Amino acid sequence: MRRFALMFRTVLSALVVTASASVGAQTPLDTYLAQLKTLRTEFSQEVTDSKGRQVQNAAGRLTIVRPGKFRWELTPGGGASPQLMVADGKNLWFYDRDLEQVSVKPASAALTATPAGLLSGEGDVRQWFTVASTGKRDGLDWVKVVPRQNDADIREAQLAFDRRELRRMILKDRLGQTVRLDFLKSERNPAVPDTDVQFSPPAGADVIGTPTP
């Protein structure tokens, strides 16, 4: 669970930029986030270690409601149970079905300098990251995002865009792992029910932490 939680934070650290990201040179990331209020997307995920060996593959779904709310569902390969993380605007919830365990912490403390602090829209991205266009590669327009904090979960994130749509994200974490996400199907500004970004611990689950009321 700890490895998944760290990897999840790594992925989310590259996903949250606000309208204030427009300060500085414009990038495809700024264009993508302009007028973005909600997002639904499906993706595939591959994790490799420092030697390039695959250590995880998974499929997932992400729902974002800006500012500060999202639902991330990840189903690892090999028959493992799906994992769920929800930010409801106040708290960040992580539910491990295998362990029947829920962990919760204040969203502001957990996501300030993370990639979900990048698409969901909490904070000024350039306060926490340097953001720069790095040109075209593989037919995609790339943007590089590097945390300003030395203790961030990620060392860098690279986001690739095709005709203003996010297609790929590559994250390198402080443990030497690389996470590649390919976004397969996305819907911009759909209607999202409030219940999609809310969470209540299931009956009988152990809860670690105290939620902010």
Secondary structure, 3 states (H helix, E strand, C coil): CHHHHHHHHHHHHCCCCCHHHHCCCCCHHHHHHCCCCEEEEEEEEEEECCCCCEEEEEEEEEEEECCCEEEEEEEECCCCCCEEEEEECCEEEEEECCCCEEEEEEHHHHHCCCCHHHHCCCCCHHHHEEEEEEEEECCEEEEEEEECCCCCCEEEEEEEEECCEEEEEEEEECCCCEEEEEEEEEEECCCCCHHHHCCCCCCCCEEECCCCC
